[in-house]
Amino acid sequence: MCFRPADANMSVTCPSCGKEINAVLGIVPKECPFCGATSEDFEGSSDIKPPSAPAAPGAPKAPGAPQPPAAPGRS
């Protein structure tokens, strides 16, 4: 099964042609593949950051002390 994080959908809008340009691995192309505008003209290109790795899980807790056996006939 493939898992895609929610923040993986990153794109910028080209001001020249108005089309959305998707960032690949958090990197926006240097020019628009549709009209050739340079990346300095893209809106929001400085806001894009590559997705970060998930946090590491916490350490497991120590097991509790064993309980003494119950007396026969008692629950």
Backbone as CSV, one residue per row, in Angstrom:
resi,resn,N_x,N_y,N_z,CA_x,CA_y,CA_z,C_x,C_y,C_z
1,MET,0.840,-1.163,0.000,0.000,0.000,0.000,0.895,1.239,0.000
2,CYS,0.497,2.251,-0.714,1.273,3.481,-0.838,0.679,4.548,0.069
3,PHE,1.502,5.229,0.822,1.051,6.292,1.703,1.648,7.610,1.251
4,ARG,0.802,8.585,1.027,1.257,9.908,0.629,0.817,10.907,1.686
5,PRO,1.761,11.595,2.325,1.370,12.551,3.354,0.559,13.710,2.781
6,ALA,-0.249,14.323,3.629,-1.133,15.399,3.182,-0.356,16.605,2.670
7,ASP,0.820,16.876,3.227,1.577,18.052,2.803,2.418,17.802,1.558
8,ALA,2.255,16.646,0.914,3.026,16.346,-0.294,2.485,17.077,-1.515
9,ASN,1.271,17.580,-1.456,0.677,18.277,-2.586,1.087,19.751,-2.542
10,MET,2.241,20.078,-3.122,2.754,21.440,-3.122,2.810,21.945,-4.556
11,SER,2.304,23.139,-4.777,2.356,23.706,-6.115,2.394,25.221,-6.027
12,VAL,2.845,25.849,-7.098,2.860,27.312,-7.218,2.118,27.672,-8.495
13,THR,1.669,28.898,-8.571,0.955,29.365,-9.752,1.867,30.275,-10.558
14,CYS,1.960,30.020,-11.846,2.765,30.856,-12.735,1.989,32.138,-13.019
15,PRO,2.595,33.312,-12.781,1.875,34.557,-13.036,1.710,34.849,-14.528
16,SER,2.531,34.264,-15.370,2.440,34.526,-16.809,1.288,33.774,-17.462
17,CYS,1.221,32.447,-17.216,0.189,31.647,-17.887,-0.932,31.210,-16.954
18,GLY,-0.740,31.337,-15.628,-1.781,31.001,-14.667,-1.912,29.522,-14.363
19,LYS,-1.026,28.684,-14.876,-1.107,27.245,-14.628,-0.365,26.904,-13.345
20,GLU,-0.797,25.795,-12.708,-0.142,25.331,-11.494,1.076,24.495,-11.848
21,ILE,2.174,24.744,-11.131,3.419,24.011,-11.339,3.687,23.240,-10.057
22,ASN,3.755,21.910,-10.147,3.971,21.068,-8.974,5.440,21.026,-8.603
23,ALA,5.698,21.074,-7.300,7.056,20.929,-6.784,7.383,19.440,-6.727
24,VAL,8.584,19.075,-7.136,9.027,17.691,-7.100,10.044,17.556,-5.981
25,LEU,9.730,16.702,-4.999,10.558,16.513,-3.803,10.813,17.836,-3.085
26,GLY,9.824,18.721,-3.097,9.930,19.999,-2.412,10.694,21.058,-3.171
27,ILE,11.053,20.795,-4.432,11.824,21.749,-5.223,10.981,22.219,-6.405
28,VAL,10.848,23.535,-6.522,10.098,24.121,-7.636,11.043,24.260,-8.825
29,PRO,10.607,23.910,-10.047,11.480,24.075,-11.208,11.912,25.528,-11.395
30,LYS,13.049,25.736,-12.032,13.583,27.092,-12.223,12.783,27.892,-13.236
31,GLU,12.081,27.203,-14.134,11.236,27.918,-15.095,9.948,27.131,-15.331
32,CYS,8.923,27.832,-15.754,7.620,27.233,-16.026,7.736,26.315,-17.246
33,PRO,7.291,25.054,-17.133,7.366,24.156,-18.283,6.362,24.506,-19.382
34,PHE,5.394,25.367,-19.088,4.364,25.722,-20.057,4.723,26.978,-20.854
35,CYS,5.225,28.027,-20.154,5.492,29.279,-20.873,6.942,29.749,-20.775
36,GLY,7.760,29.156,-19.881,9.171,29.518,-19.784,9.483,30.654,-18.836
37,ALA,8.511,31.119,-18.028,8.777,32.191,-17.063,9.774,31.695,-16.018
38,THR,10.600,32.593,-15.480,11.610,32.202,-14.493,10.986,32.047,-13.114
39,SER,11.687,31.323,-12.225,11.149,31.015,-10.903,11.041,32.239,-10.005
40,GLU,11.728,33.348,-10.327,11.613,34.543,-9.496,10.221,35.152,-9.599
41,ASP,9.492,34.829,-10.689,8.164,35.385,-10.900,7.063,34.546,-10.250
42,PHE,7.362,33.328,-9.799,6.325,32.446,-9.260,5.807,32.977,-7.934
43,GLU,4.489,32.850,-7.759,3.859,33.269,-6.512,3.947,32.126,-5.515
44,GLY,4.455,32.398,-4.308,4.508,31.390,-3.258,5.632,30.396,-3.380
45,SER,6.586,30.599,-4.282,7.665,29.621,-4.421,8.597,29.627,-3.216
46,SER,8.678,30.741,-2.482,9.541,30.780,-1.305,8.881,30.124,-0.103
47,ASP,7.548,29.897,-0.148,6.834,29.296,0.974,6.949,27.785,0.994
48,ILE,7.377,27.168,-0.097,7.396,25.709,-0.195,8.637,25.156,0.493
49,LYS,8.388,24.168,1.356,9.473,23.469,2.033,9.266,21.978,1.779
50,PRO,10.339,21.198,1.675,10.156,19.767,1.456,9.463,19.118,2.650
51,PRO,8.682,18.071,2.418,8.011,17.418,3.532,9.022,16.819,4.498
52,SER,8.719,16.884,5.777,9.643,16.372,6.779,9.280,14.933,7.136
53,ALA,10.219,14.243,7.718,10.006,12.858,8.128,9.143,12.833,9.391
54,PRO,8.366,11.782,9.579,7.558,11.706,10.798,8.441,11.546,12.024
55,ALA,7.908,11.927,13.163,8.666,11.846,14.416,8.862,10.389,14.822
56,ALA,9.944,10.133,15.523,10.238,8.782,15.991,9.285,8.425,17.133
57,PRO,8.877,7.163,17.229,7.990,6.775,18.331,8.729,6.815,19.656
58,GLY,7.988,6.986,20.718,8.591,7.043,22.053,9.094,5.683,22.502
59,ALA,9.905,5.675,23.532,10.453,4.439,24.072,9.351,3.665,24.792
60,PRO,9.400,2.333,24.753,8.377,1.555,25.458,8.539,1.699,26.971
61,LYS,7.417,1.521,27.680,7.443,1.622,29.147,7.932,0.307,29.731
62,ALA,8.513,0.396,30.921,8.988,-0.795,31.611,7.786,-1.605,32.095
63,PRO,7.885,-2.928,32.059,6.762,-3.732,32.540,6.608,-3.588,34.048
64,GLY,5.389,-3.761,34.520,5.128,-3.658,35.960,5.633,-4.894,36.696
65,ALA,5.644,-4.804,38.010,6.089,-5.925,38.838,5.041,-7.032,38.766
66,PRO,5.469,-8.290,38.844,4.489,-9.370,38.791,3.624,-9.371,40.049
67,GLN,2.381,-9.816,39.896,1.434,-9.876,41.022,1.581,-11.231,41.715
68,PRO,1.395,-11.261,43.017,1.458,-12.556,43.713,0.258,-13.413,43.301
69,PRO,0.405,-14.707,43.329,-0.712,-15.562,42.947,-1.876,-15.412,43.928
70,ALA,-3.077,-15.561,43.426,-4.261,-15.448,44.270,-4.438,-16.743,45.072
71,ALA,-5.072,-16.622,46.224,-5.331,-17.784,47.049,-6.334,-18.687,46.336
72,PRO,-6.259,-20.001,46.544,-7.207,-20.902,45.897,-8.639,-20.598,46.341
73,GLY,-9.543,-20.570,45.394,-10.947,-20.339,45.692,-11.314,-18.863,45.742
74,ARG,-10.380,-17.972,45.612,-10.673,-16.522,45.626,-10.356,-15.975,44.239
75,SER,-11.167,-15.019,43.818,-10.955,-14.432,42.504,-10.228,-13.129,42.608
